[in-house]
Amino acid sequence: MQDWPERERYTAEDLLQIIRILRDRENGCPWDKVQTHASIRKNFLEETCEALEAIDADDAAMMREELGDVLMQVAFHTVIEEERGRFDFEQVCREVCEKLVFRHPNIFASSAAENAGINSWDALKNKEKGRTTLADELNTVPATLPALMYAQKMQKRAARKGAFAQTAEDAAAALMAAERGWEEAVPENAAERAGALLFAAANAIRLAGVDAEEALTFASGRFRQELLQKTEDSGGQERPATV
């Protein structure tokens, strides 16, 4: 049993120390001490989504709780790396602070001297990460992004390098071609044709200045509301779908 004194105020270091105690090989929590990056990977996503829900609701108490859960995930993964001797929380903080200063030459004098003549956020990121070619741009798009977001980021970066400079009219024509391909799909190529249709739709949506993830979330929410309304109108009984 750990003797942990109650405190009026807690700090990030307290959070790290609590996680270290929970992961202690001898006396730690049976669950916490056996977790790995992989085993709690999805927890990070869940906590982030819950934080986004709190932000969308503009609920201060909910945001405080959910942002704390996200911070706990950051601390947990950092302590795992601390145990492996690869980096610690101080290094995480230092690197993000250095990044913020570097990317704001309009605010910080040291960054202004280092980045004279570079005014674009994307150009600053490219300099920081050493990205100079199309391959550099595409290879640094995280494959773990949600599929629609991944597609739009790939399209945007390719367009920025002049390799995918489509107009809205080009995108509309490509979407129509993908729709025809989907109509002619057979089971053997249905997944490929469906992917081409979704990719073309994401590009057309991007060029219209719309975020595909937000658009689909909105449509899904409206679909849910309509279904619930139908159920309510029918006295709680599900009705057959209408054509």
C-alpha positions in Angstrom: 0.0 0.0 0.0 1.4 3.3 -1.1 1.5 6.2 1.4 0.4 9.1 -0.8 -0.2 12.4 1.1 -3.2 14.4 0.1 -2.4 17.7 -1.6 -4.2 20.9 -2.2 -2.6 21.3 -5.6 -1.2 18.8 -8.1 1.3 19.3 -10.9 2.3 17.5 -14.0 5.2 15.9 -12.1 2.6 14.6 -9.5 0.8 12.9 -12.4 3.9 11.3 -13.7 4.8 10.1 -10.2 1.4 8.5 -9.7 1.8 6.6 -13.0 5.3 5.5 -12.0 3.8 4.2 -8.7 1.0 2.4 -10.6 3.5 0.8 -12.9 5.9 -0.3 -10.2 6.9 -3.9 -10.9 6.6 -5.1 -7.3 3.8 -3.1 -5.8 2.0 -1.4 -8.7 -1.5 -1.9 -10.0 -1.9 -5.3 -11.7 -3.4 -3.7 -14.7 -1.3 -0.6 -15.1 2.0 -2.2 -14.7 1.6 -4.7 -17.6 0.3 -2.1 -20.2 2.3 -1.3 -23.3 2.1 1.4 -26.0 0.1 -1.1 -28.2 -2.3 -2.3 -25.5 -3.5 1.3 -24.6 -3.2 2.7 -28.1 -6.9 2.8 -28.7 -7.5 4.4 -25.3 -5.7 7.5 -26.6 -8.1 7.7 -29.5 -11.2 7.2 -27.2 -10.0 9.9 -24.7 -9.3 12.3 -27.6 -12.8 11.8 -29.1 -14.4 12.4 -25.7 -12.4 15.6 -25.3 -13.6 16.7 -28.7 -17.2 16.0 -27.6 -16.6 18.2 -24.6 -15.2 21.0 -26.7 -18.1 20.8 -29.1 -20.5 21.0 -26.2 -18.6 23.9 -24.7 -18.9 22.2 -21.3 -16.1 23.5 -19.1 -16.4 20.8 -16.4 -16.5 18.1 -19.1 -13.6 19.6 -20.9 -11.6 19.8 -17.7 -12.2 16.1 -17.0 -11.6 14.9 -20.6 -8.5 17.0 -21.2 -7.2 15.5 -18.0 -7.7 12.1 -19.4 -5.9 13.0 -22.6 -3.0 14.4 -20.4 -3.0 11.1 -18.5 -2.5 9.2 -21.8 0.4 11.5 -22.7 2.0 10.9 -19.3 1.4 7.1 -19.4 3.1 6.7 -22.8 5.9 9.0 -21.6 6.5 7.0 -18.5 6.7 3.8 -20.6 9.5 5.4 -22.6 11.1 6.7 -19.5 11.3 3.1 -18.2 12.9 2.1 -21.5 15.5 4.9 -21.2 14.6 6.6 -24.5 13.1 9.9 -23.4 11.2 11.6 -20.5 8.5 14.2 -20.0 11.0 17.1 -19.9 12.2 16.2 -23.3 8.6 16.0 -24.6 7.9 19.5 -23.2 11.2 20.9 -24.5 10.6 19.7 -28.1 7.1 21.0 -28.3 8.2 24.4 -26.9 11.1 24.6 -29.4 8.6 23.7 -32.2 6.2 26.5 -31.2 9.0 29.1 -31.1 10.4 27.9 -34.4 7.1 28.1 -36.2 6.3 31.6 -35.0 9.0 33.9 -36.5 6.4 36.7 -36.4 6.4 36.5 -32.6 9.9 35.3 -31.4 13.0 37.1 -32.4 15.3 34.0 -32.4 12.9 32.3 -34.8 12.7 35.4 -37.0 16.5 35.4 -37.4 16.6 31.7 -38.2 13.7 31.8 -40.6 14.1 35.1 -42.4 11.9 35.3 -45.5 9.8 32.2 -44.6 6.3 33.3 -43.8 4.2 30.2 -44.6 3.3 27.8 -41.8 3.6 24.9 -44.3 7.0 26.1 -45.4 8.2 26.4 -41.8 7.1 22.8 -41.2 8.8 21.6 -44.3 12.1 23.3 -43.3 11.8 21.9 -39.7 11.2 18.3 -41.0 13.5 18.5 -44.0 10.7 17.9 -46.5 11.8 19.0 -50.0 10.2 16.4 -52.4 6.8 15.1 -53.2 7.8 11.8 -51.6 8.8 13.6 -48.4 5.4 15.3 -48.4 3.4 12.1 -49.0 5.4 9.8 -46.7 4.9 12.0 -43.7 1.1 11.9 -43.9 0.2 9.6 -40.9 -1.4 6.4 -42.2 -3.2 6.2 -38.9 -5.5 9.2 -39.7 -9.2 8.5 -40.3 -9.5 7.4 -43.9 -11.3 10.5 -45.2 -8.9 12.8 -43.5 -5.9 10.8 -44.8 -7.2 11.1 -48.3 -7.7 14.8 -48.2 -4.3 15.4 -46.6 -2.6 13.4 -49.4 -4.6 15.3 -52.0 -3.7 18.6 -50.5 0.0 17.9 -50.2 0.2 16.5 -53.7 -1.6 19.6 -55.0 0.8 21.8 -53.1 3.7 20.2 -55.0 1.9 20.6 -58.4 1.3 16.8 -58.8 -2.5 16.9 -58.3 -3.5 20.4 -59.4 -7.1 19.7 -60.2 -9.8 22.3 -60.6 -13.3 21.8 -59.2 -14.5 20.9 -62.7 -11.7 18.2 -63.0 -12.7 16.8 -59.6 -16.4 16.7 -60.6 -15.6 14.8 -63.8 -13.4 12.3 -61.9 -16.2 11.8 -59.4 -18.7 11.1 -62.2 -16.3 8.6 -63.7 -15.9 6.9 -60.3 -19.6 6.7 -59.9 -19.9 5.0 -63.3 -17.2 2.6 -62.1 -19.1 1.8 -59.0 -22.3 1.2 -60.9 -20.4 -1.4 -63.0 -18.7 -3.0 -60.0 -18.7 -6.7 -59.4 -17.9 -8.5 -56.2 -14.3 -9.1 -57.2 -13.5 -5.4 -57.6 -16.2 -3.8 -55.4 -13.8 -2.7 -52.7 -11.4 -1.1 -55.2 -14.3 0.7 -57.0 -15.8 1.8 -53.7 -12.4 3.2 -52.6 -12.0 5.1 -55.9 -15.5 6.6 -55.4 -14.8 7.7 -51.9 -11.4 9.1 -52.9 -12.9 11.1 -55.7 -15.7 12.4 -53.5 -13.2 13.4 -50.9 -11.3 15.4 -53.5 -14.3 17.1 -54.8 -15.4 18.0 -51.3 -11.9 19.3 -50.5 -11.8 21.6 -53.5 -15.2 23.0 -52.4 -13.6 24.0 -49.2 -15.4 21.5 -47.0 -13.9 19.1 -44.5 -15.0 15.5 -45.5 -14.9 14.2 -41.9 -17.1 17.0 -40.7 -19.5 16.6 -43.6 -19.9 12.9 -43.0 -20.3 13.4 -39.3 -23.0 15.9 -39.9 -24.8 13.6 -42.4 -24.6 10.7 -39.9 -26.0 12.8 -37.1 -28.9 13.9 -39.3 -29.5 10.2 -40.3 -29.6 9.3 -36.6 -32.1 12.1 -35.8 -34.3 11.1 -38.6 -34.4 7.5 -37.5 -35.1 8.5 -33.9 -37.9 10.8 -35.1 -39.4 8.0 -37.1 -39.3 5.6 -34.1 -40.9 8.3 -31.9 -43.6 9.0 -34.5 -44.4 5.3 -34.7 -44.8 5.0 -30.9 -41.4 3.4 -30.2 -41.9 0.7 -32.8 -39.4 0.4 -35.7 -41.1 0.8 -39.0 -40.1 -0.9 -42.3 -37.7 1.3 -44.4 -39.4 3.2 -47.2 -38.0 3.5 -50.6 
